[in-house]
Amino acid sequence: DIYLKINAFVMIRINDNSKYQQYVNGTLGHVQAIDDHELIIETLDGRIIEMPKHTFNLKDGDGEIMASATNFPVSLAYAITIHKSQGATIDQAVLD
């Protein structure tokens, strides 16, 4: 589970594969509203994203689903490791 509050700074962890492509892995924003099925996120450039829960599957070598989990595909983005940022398109960063 992930526990969030309004205005929490988050990073989206998946790509939008719809025809609208509103976000990519690494898009940053602030949580504007939360309910059991959807997050409303305002990105740093002012776009509003309605983020439904996403199901992640773990498959075996034959492609059979072995386990799955459903949650919002975001993580808190106040600080992340270099490993967590690999593959992300990051809008801005402060490095030390």
Protein Blocks (a to p, Z undefined) as FASTA:
>chain_A
ZZddehiacddfbdcfbfnlmacehiacddfbdcfkbccdddfkopacdddddddddddf
kopafbdcdddddddfkbccfklmgopacfbdcdZZ
